[in-house]
Amino acid sequence: MRKSGILMHISSLPGPYGIGSMGKCSYDFVDFLCKAGQSCWQILPLSPTGYGDSPYQSFSIFAGNPYLIDLDALIDAGLLKREELESVSWSETESQVDYGCLYENRGRILKLAYERFTPDEAFYNFVSENPWLENYGLFMALKEHFGGVPWQNWPEELVLRKAEAMQEYRERLSRECGYHSFVQFIFYSQWQKLRSYANSKGLSIIGDVPIYVPLDCADVWAAPQLFQLDENCRPTGVAGCPPDSFTVDGQLWGNPLYNWERMHQEGYAWWIERLAAAQRMYDIVRFDHFRGFESYWAIPADAPTAAYGKWVQGPGMDFISAVQRALPELNCIAEDLGYVTPEVRKLQEDSSYPGMKVLEFAFDSHEESDYLPHTYPVESVCYSGTHDNQTIKQWFDESLPEDVQCAIDYLGLNKQEGFVKGFIRGCMGSVSQLCIIQMQDYLELGAEARMNTPGTLGGNWTWRALPGFASDTLASYIKKISARYGRL
């Protein structure tokens, strides 16, 4: 069945407290998607944002982002007072997330709610059903206790997780650990209600699982043996991308690399647990940086740029088969972008996961492209662009004139229809079973609405739609073009 959907992270929705939430704005967006005849809502990782405010650099692979909690629901539950929220200046503008303001105020507000919270049976059941909470709660409590420094800089007995020290701090910081369990209980309660509402309307949620985790996270602290770390828990190799036409030095991400040999010996249990949690959260899981399972760019930890890295063989089909045996119902999309070799393509085909096709990559006037729609397999997902790409309008504004002309000629673009709408038409008309369009592209926004520019720090992940963006007129247009191309 041909389907279509929209990529729009919850943080980008309009709302009163500085960032989109799982409250009314999300329910209204679900209604908009249904009115527009869409089948899927794709979001970015729901985990807590970490370094650089990125949802791909999180303190936990299991935890939910406290910033996305609906504070109005806590007022309704008697845990907050409206005047407490109205006393905070959440952001200077409705069109941008101010993460600094959120960092200063969101925790303080949630701690007020925690002080008024009386644990009940549902809370105790949640804690018992999520054993990762104990490690995560202590990790976050210790981070706050030690002024936010990375865990590698904590006292040695905590870095090495000595039993006596761990027990001492669990008791000393028990109240703080309880706070983080409370926050996760609220987050997951709200998320399951929202997801159930979307599913009841016929919508599937596409979630994102980043391939790597940051060094400063609860999961590396808990299982350092599964990563390429030395005896002092310092990384020996880190992740990134090799140099290309966009970045002469490549991209130095800095995430610790996996110890794939150890993971293989343990039956990939860490990954299977992670993906089982993702399966419980989402209807479809997008495997970020899928090519890294075939081979990955390994950079010495002390290298100044990614150019010093080399390709190293990944776990390949051995890993994919283990996942598929353990989680046969896991529905996946393989993000197979970047440097795609025949070996990467074979792994994607052998996995049977549909790959991704980004139309913005198609129009290089100097060489043949396998991102032109006539080359797409039916078992694929076509995107106008992803969160890491320019908006369509920005692409037309900033690309080489000859590349723009290539798109005009191939897609039959004209000024009467508009280049952005014509570009969307090209995506919708492709043979790909699923087509995903960024919300920014339906709104025909430019560079100011780009979600992320890879390799840069600051100014990313902040875009928000303005109130009223999800109009009936826009829903009617999206429904019409979806129907035209058999995606309704």
C-alpha positions in Angstrom: 0.0 0.0 0.0 1.3 3.4 -1.0 1.4 5.8 2.0 2.7 9.2 2.9 3.6 11.1 6.1 5.1 14.2 7.6 8.4 14.6 9.5 7.8 17.0 12.4 9.5 16.7 15.8 7.4 17.3 18.9 9.8 20.1 19.9 8.8 22.1 16.8 5.1 22.3 17.6 3.8 25.6 18.9 2.9 25.9 22.6 3.0 28.1 25.6 6.1 26.9 27.5 9.0 27.4 25.1 8.9 24.1 23.3 6.3 21.7 21.7 4.9 19.1 24.1 2.9 16.0 24.3 -0.1 18.1 25.2 -2.8 19.8 23.1 -0.4 20.8 20.3 0.4 17.2 19.6 -3.2 16.0 19.7 -4.1 18.9 17.4 -1.3 17.9 15.0 -2.5 14.3 15.0 -5.9 15.6 14.0 -4.3 17.7 11.3 -2.5 14.7 9.9 -5.7 12.7 9.7 -7.5 15.6 8.0 -4.6 15.7 5.5 -5.0 12.0 4.8 -1.6 11.0 6.1 -0.6 7.6 7.4 2.6 8.3 9.3 4.0 10.9 11.7 7.8 10.8 11.9 9.6 12.3 14.8 13.2 12.6 16.0 14.5 10.7 19.1 12.4 11.3 22.2 15.4 10.9 24.5 16.7 13.8 26.7 18.7 16.3 24.7 22.4 16.5 25.6 25.5 18.1 24.2 24.6 20.8 21.6 20.9 20.3 22.4 20.8 17.4 20.1 18.3 14.5 20.5 21.1 12.3 19.0 23.4 13.1 22.0 21.4 11.9 25.0 22.2 10.9 28.5 20.1 7.7 28.1 18.9 5.4 25.3 15.8 4.6 27.4 14.8 7.8 29.1 12.3 10.3 27.7 12.9 14.1 27.3 11.5 16.1 30.3 11.2 19.1 28.0 8.4 17.4 26.1 6.2 16.8 29.1 2.8 18.6 29.0 2.9 20.9 31.9 -0.8 21.8 31.6 -1.6 18.1 32.5 0.4 18.6 35.7 -1.8 21.6 36.5 -4.9 19.4 35.9 -3.4 16.8 38.2 -2.9 19.3 41.0 0.9 19.1 40.9 1.5 22.6 39.5 -0.2 26.0 39.7 -0.7 28.0 36.6 0.8 31.1 38.2 4.1 29.1 38.7 4.3 28.5 34.9 3.2 32.1 34.0 6.0 33.5 36.2 8.6 32.0 33.8 9.8 33.7 30.6 10.1 30.6 28.5 11.4 32.1 25.3 11.9 35.4 23.6 10.3 34.2 20.4 7.6 31.7 19.4 9.7 30.5 16.4 12.7 29.2 18.3 13.4 26.9 21.2 15.5 28.6 23.9 17.3 25.6 25.4 19.2 27.7 27.9 15.9 28.9 29.3 14.5 25.4 29.4 17.7 24.2 31.2 17.3 26.9 33.8 13.6 26.5 34.4 12.1 23.2 33.4 13.8 21.1 36.0 12.9 23.6 38.7 9.2 23.5 37.7 9.2 19.7 37.5 10.8 19.4 41.0 7.9 21.5 42.4 5.5 18.9 40.9 7.6 16.1 42.4 7.4 17.5 45.9 3.5 17.4 45.6 3.4 13.9 44.0 2.2 10.9 46.0 3.5 7.6 44.6 0.7 5.2 43.7 0.4 1.7 42.4 0.8 2.8 38.8 4.1 4.5 39.7 5.5 1.5 41.6 4.5 -0.8 38.7 6.3 1.5 36.2 9.5 1.5 38.3 9.4 -2.3 38.6 8.8 -2.8 34.9 11.7 -0.5 33.9 14.9 -1.8 35.5 17.0 0.8 33.6 15.5 3.5 35.8 17.8 2.6 38.8 21.0 3.2 36.8 19.6 6.2 34.9 18.3 7.9 38.1 21.6 7.5 39.9 23.6 8.7 36.9 21.5 11.9 36.6 21.6 12.5 40.4 25.4 12.1 40.4 25.8 14.4 37.5 23.9 17.1 39.3 25.7 16.3 42.6 29.1 16.8 40.8 28.2 20.0 39.0 27.4 18.4 35.6 30.9 17.2 34.8 31.2 14.0 32.6 31.2 10.7 34.6 34.8 10.1 33.7 35.7 13.0 36.0 33.8 11.7 39.0 35.7 10.0 41.9 37.4 6.9 40.8 35.3 4.5 42.9 32.2 5.8 41.0 33.9 5.8 37.6 34.6 2.1 38.2 31.2 1.5 39.8 32.6 0.1 43.1 29.8 -1.6 44.9 30.3 0.1 48.2 30.5 3.6 46.7 27.4 2.9 44.5 25.4 1.9 47.5 26.5 4.9 49.5 25.4 7.4 46.9 22.2 5.5 46.2 21.3 6.1 49.8 22.6 9.7 50.0 20.9 10.7 46.7 17.7 8.6 47.1 15.4 11.6 46.9 17.1 12.9 43.8 17.0 9.4 42.2 13.3 9.3 43.0 12.8 12.6 41.2 14.1 11.2 37.9 11.9 8.1 38.2 8.9 10.5 38.7 9.8 12.5 35.6 10.1 9.3 33.5 6.8 8.0 34.9 5.1 11.2 33.8 6.8 11.2 30.4 5.9 7.7 29.5 2.3 8.0 30.8 1.8 11.0 28.5 3.6 9.4 25.6 1.6 6.2 25.7 -1.7 8.2 25.8 -0.6 10.3 22.8 0.6 7.3 20.8 -2.6 5.4 21.5 -4.6 8.4 20.3 -2.6 8.5 17.1 -3.0 4.8 16.5 -6.7 5.0 17.1 -6.8 7.5 14.2 -5.0 5.1 11.9 -1.6 6.9 12.3 1.7 5.1 12.7 4.5 6.7 14.6 8.0 6.5 13.0 10.7 6.9 15.7 14.5 7.2 15.4 17.2 5.1 17.0 20.7 6.7 16.7 23.4 4.2 15.9 25.8 5.7 18.5 25.5 7.0 22.0 27.6 9.8 23.6 30.4 8.9 26.0 28.8 10.9 28.8 25.7 8.8 29.2 24.2 6.3 31.7 24.5 3.4 29.2 28.3 3.7 28.7 28.8 4.2 32.4 26.8 1.1 33.1 28.6 -1.2 30.5 32.0 0.2 29.6 33.1 -3.3 28.4 30.8 -2.9 25.4 32.7 0.1 24.1 36.2 0.8 22.9 37.5 2.3 26.1 40.8 1.9 28.0 41.3 0.9 31.6 40.5 4.4 32.7 37.2 4.4 30.7 38.6 6.8 28.2 37.8 6.1 24.5 40.5 4.7 22.3 38.5 5.3 19.1 35.6 7.5 18.2 32.9 7.7 15.5 32.5 10.1 12.6 32.4 10.4 8.8 35.2 10.5 6.3 36.0 13.7 4.3 33.7 14.3 1.3 32.6 17.1 -1.0 30.8 18.8 1.8 33.4 18.6 4.6 37.1 18.4 3.7 38.1 17.1 7.1 35.1 14.8 7.5 32.8 14.9 10.6 34.3 14.1 14.0 31.3 13.1 16.1 33.3 11.9 19.1 30.9 9.1 20.2 32.7 6.0 21.6 32.8 3.0 19.2 31.3 -0.3 20.1 33.2 -3.3 21.1 31.4 -5.5 18.5 33.4 -8.6 19.4 32.2 -8.4 23.0 28.6 -7.6 21.9 28.7 -10.7 19.6 29.8 -12.8 22.5 26.8 -11.6 24.5 24.4 -12.3 21.7 23.9 -8.5 21.1 21.8 -8.4 24.2 22.5 -4.7 24.7 21.2 -3.8 21.3 18.2 -6.2 21.5 17.1 -4.6 24.8 17.5 -1.2 23.2 15.5 -2.1 20.1 12.8 -3.9 22.2 12.3 -0.6 24.1 12.1 1.3 20.8 9.5 -1.2 19.5 7.4 -0.5 22.6 7.6 3.2 21.9 7.1 3.4 18.1 5.3 1.6 15.3 8.2 1.9 12.9 11.9 2.3 13.8 14.3 4.2 11.6 17.8 2.7 12.0 20.1 5.8 12.0 23.4 5.4 10.0 22.6 1.9 9.0 25.8 1.7 6.9 27.7 1.7 10.2 26.6 -1.9 10.7 28.5 -3.0 7.5 31.6 -0.9 8.2 32.2 2.2 10.2 34.7 5.1 10.2 37.0 4.6 13.2 39.0 7.7 14.3 41.8 7.6 16.9 40.5 9.3 20.0 43.4 11.8 20.0 43.0 12.7 16.3 42.4 16.4 15.5 40.0 15.7 12.6 38.0 12.8 11.1 40.5 12.7 8.2 42.7 10.5 10.3 40.1 7.7 10.5 39.8 4.4 8.6 37.0 2.0 7.6 36.6 -1.0 9.9 34.4 -4.0 9.3 31.1 -3.9 11.3 29.0 -6.8 12.6 27.0 -7.0 9.4 24.3 -9.7 8.9 25.3 -11.5 12.0 23.9 -8.6 14.1 20.9 -8.1 11.9 20.0 -11.8 12.1 20.3 -11.8 15.9 17.9 -8.8 16.0 15.4 -10.4 13.7 15.4 -13.6 15.6 14.8 -11.9 18.9 12.4 -9.2 17.6 10.6 -10.7 14.5 7.9 -8.1 14.6 10.3 -5.1 14.6 9.3 -2.8 11.7 12.4 -0.9 10.4 13.6 1.6 7.9 17.3 1.6 7.1 18.9 5.0 6.9 21.3 4.0 4.2 22.5 7.4 3.2 26.1 8.6 2.9 29.0 6.6 1.4 27.0 3.6 0.1 29.2 0.8 -1.2 27.9 -2.5 -2.8 28.5 -4.2 0.5 26.2 -1.7 2.3 23.6 -2.1 -0.4 23.8 -5.9 0.0 23.4 -5.7 3.8 20.3 -3.4 3.3 18.8 -5.8 0.8 19.6 -8.9 2.8 18.0 -7.3 5.9 14.8 -6.7 3.8 14.6 -3.3 5.5 13.5 -0.6 3.1 16.2 2.0 2.4 15.9 5.8 2.1 15.9 8.0 -1.0 16.4 11.8 -0.5 15.3 13.8 -3.6 17.6 16.7 -2.7 20.5 14.4 -3.5 19.3 13.6 -7.0 20.3 16.7 -9.0 24.0 16.8 -9.4 24.4 18.2 -12.9 28.0 16.8 -13.1 27.4 13.1 -12.6 24.7 10.4 -12.6 22.7 10.0 -9.4 21.0 6.9 -8.0 18.6 9.3 -6.1 16.6 10.1 -9.3 13.1 8.8 -8.8 13.1 6.5 -11.9 15.9 4.5 -10.1 14.0 3.9 -6.9 12.9 0.4 -5.8 9.3 0.1 -4.6 10.6 -1.1 -1.2 12.0 2.3 -0.2 11.0 5.5 1.6 11.3 8.7 -0.4 12.1 12.0 1.5 12.1 15.5 0.2 14.9 16.0 2.8 15.7 14.9 6.3 16.3 16.9 9.5 20.0 17.1 8.4 19.3 18.6 5.0 18.3 22.0 3.7 14.6 22.8 3.4 13.5 22.6 -0.3 13.3 26.4 -0.5 16.8 26.7 0.9 18.0 24.1 -1.6 16.7 26.2 -4.5 18.1 29.4 -3.0 21.6 28.0 -2.3 22.3 25.3 -4.9 24.4 25.7 -8.0 22.3 27.2 -10.9 23.1 24.2 -13.1 21.8 21.8 -10.3 18.6 23.8 -9.9 18.2 23.7 -13.7 18.6 19.9 -13.6 15.8 19.7 -11.1 13.6 22.0 -13.2 14.1 19.9 -16.3 13.7 16.5 -14.6 10.6 17.3 -12.5 9.0 19.7 -15.0 9.0 22.5 -12.5 7.2 25.8 -13.3 6.8 29.1 -11.6 3.0 28.9 -11.7 2.8 25.8 -9.5 5.9 26.9 -7.6 9.3 25.1 -7.4 8.7 23.8 -3.8 5.3 22.3 -4.6 6.7 20.8 -7.8 9.5 19.2 -5.8 7.0 17.7 -3.4 5.1 16.4 -6.4 8.2 14.6 -7.5 8.5 12.8 -4.2 4.8 11.9 -4.1 4.9 10.6 -7.6 7.8 8.2 -7.0 7.3 4.5 -6.9 8.5 4.4 -3.2 5.8 2.8 -1.0 6.2 5.5 1.6 6.8 9.2 1.1 7.8 11.5 3.9 7.8 15.3 3.6 9.2 17.7 6.2 6.6 20.1 7.6 9.0 23.0 6.8 8.7 22.1 3.1 4.9 22.0 3.2 5.1 25.5 4.7 7.7 26.5 2.0 10.1 27.9 4.6 13.8 28.7 3.9 17.1 28.5 5.8 15.6 29.9 9.0 13.6 26.7 9.4 16.5 24.2 8.9 16.5 21.7 11.8 20.2 20.8 11.8 23.4 21.5 9.9 25.7 18.5 10.5 29.2 19.4 11.7 28.1 22.6 13.4 27.4 23.4 17.0 24.8 25.9 18.2 21.7 27.1 16.5 20.4 23.7 15.6 17.3 21.8 16.7 15.5 25.1 17.6 12.9 25.6 14.8 9.3 25.9 15.8 6.2 26.4 13.7 4.0 29.4 14.5 0.5 29.0 15.9 -2.0 28.4 13.1 0.5 26.7 10.8 -1.7 23.6 10.5 -4.5 25.3 8.6 -7.5 23.6 6.9 -6.2 25.0 3.5 -2.8 23.3 4.0 -4.5 20.0 5.1 -6.7 20.2 1.9 -3.7 20.6 -0.3 -1.8 17.7 1.3 -4.8 15.5 1.1 -5.3 16.4 -2.6 -1.7 15.6 -3.6 -1.7 12.4 -1.5 -4.9 11.3 -3.3 -3.5 12.2 -6.7 -0.6 9.8 -6.3 -2.4 7.0 -4.5 -1.1 7.7 -1.0 -4.3 8.8 0.7 
